[in-house]
Amino acid sequence: MTKTENIYEEASALSPFEKAQLIDKLISSLDKPDKEIDKLWGKEVEDRIDAYNQGKLKAVSLEKVLQKYR
């Protein structure tokens, strides 16, 4: 049995809550900071704010967004 299979076997015995915690930790461990991506997201945010301020982009209330998915 491989190391991954052993870990899976042990994880399978966890409660649903413990499994969710483990999944969250594993996913978080994959998220490494990337300055270039952060820079691109920063520009995207600024572009969206500018578009909103110029009337090119409208705001939608949270309630309206949630209605779409109910």
Rosetta constraint file for C-alpha pairs under 8 A:
AtomPair CA 1 CA 5 HARMONIC 6.09 0.50
AtomPair CA 1 CA 6 HARMONIC 6.64 0.50
AtomPair CA 2 CA 6 HARMONIC 6.28 0.50
AtomPair CA 3 CA 7 HARMONIC 6.24 0.50
AtomPair CA 4 CA 8 HARMONIC 6.11 0.50
AtomPair CA 5 CA 9 HARMONIC 6.12 0.50
AtomPair CA 6 CA 10 HARMONIC 6.34 0.50
AtomPair CA 7 CA 11 HARMONIC 6.03 0.50
AtomPair CA 8 CA 12 HARMONIC 5.96 0.50
AtomPair CA 9 CA 13 HARMONIC 6.89 0.50
AtomPair CA 10 CA 14 HARMONIC 7.23 0.50
AtomPair CA 11 CA 19 HARMONIC 6.73 0.50
AtomPair CA 12 CA 19 HARMONIC 7.80 0.50
AtomPair CA 14 CA 18 HARMONIC 5.69 0.50
AtomPair CA 14 CA 19 HARMONIC 5.87 0.50
AtomPair CA 15 CA 19 HARMONIC 6.14 0.50
AtomPair CA 16 CA 20 HARMONIC 6.20 0.50
AtomPair CA 17 CA 21 HARMONIC 6.30 0.50
AtomPair CA 18 CA 22 HARMONIC 6.18 0.50
AtomPair CA 19 CA 23 HARMONIC 6.11 0.50
AtomPair CA 20 CA 24 HARMONIC 6.10 0.50
AtomPair CA 21 CA 25 HARMONIC 6.27 0.50
AtomPair CA 22 CA 26 HARMONIC 6.16 0.50
AtomPair CA 23 CA 27 HARMONIC 6.08 0.50
AtomPair CA 24 CA 28 HARMONIC 6.03 0.50
AtomPair CA 25 CA 29 HARMONIC 6.15 0.50
AtomPair CA 26 CA 30 HARMONIC 6.77 0.50
AtomPair CA 27 CA 31 HARMONIC 6.87 0.50
AtomPair CA 33 CA 38 HARMONIC 7.98 0.50
AtomPair CA 34 CA 38 HARMONIC 6.23 0.50
AtomPair CA 35 CA 39 HARMONIC 6.02 0.50
AtomPair CA 36 CA 40 HARMONIC 6.29 0.50
AtomPair CA 37 CA 41 HARMONIC 6.19 0.50
AtomPair CA 38 CA 42 HARMONIC 6.09 0.50
AtomPair CA 39 CA 43 HARMONIC 6.34 0.50
AtomPair CA 40 CA 44 HARMONIC 6.23 0.50
AtomPair CA 41 CA 45 HARMONIC 6.16 0.50
AtomPair CA 42 CA 46 HARMONIC 6.30 0.50
AtomPair CA 43 CA 47 HARMONIC 6.06 0.50
AtomPair CA 44 CA 48 HARMONIC 6.18 0.50
AtomPair CA 45 CA 49 HARMONIC 6.21 0.50
AtomPair CA 46 CA 50 HARMONIC 6.13 0.50
AtomPair CA 47 CA 51 HARMONIC 6.13 0.50
AtomPair CA 48 CA 52 HARMONIC 6.13 0.50
AtomPair CA 48 CA 57 HARMONIC 7.49 0.50
AtomPair CA 49 CA 53 HARMONIC 6.12 0.50
AtomPair CA 50 CA 54 HARMONIC 6.14 0.50
AtomPair CA 51 CA 55 HARMONIC 6.25 0.50
AtomPair CA 51 CA 56 HARMONIC 4.96 0.50
AtomPair CA 51 CA 57 HARMONIC 5.42 0.50
AtomPair CA 52 CA 56 HARMONIC 5.67 0.50
AtomPair CA 52 CA 57 HARMONIC 4.48 0.50
AtomPair CA 52 CA 58 HARMONIC 6.17 0.50
AtomPair CA 52 CA 59 HARMONIC 7.59 0.50
AtomPair CA 53 CA 57 HARMONIC 7.87 0.50
AtomPair CA 60 CA 64 HARMONIC 6.56 0.50
AtomPair CA 60 CA 65 HARMONIC 6.95 0.50
AtomPair CA 61 CA 65 HARMONIC 6.49 0.50
AtomPair CA 62 CA 66 HARMONIC 6.15 0.50
AtomPair CA 63 CA 67 HARMONIC 6.15 0.50
AtomPair CA 64 CA 68 HARMONIC 6.70 0.50
AtomPair CA 65 CA 69 HARMONIC 7.25 0.50
AtomPair CA 66 CA 70 HARMONIC 6.50 0.50
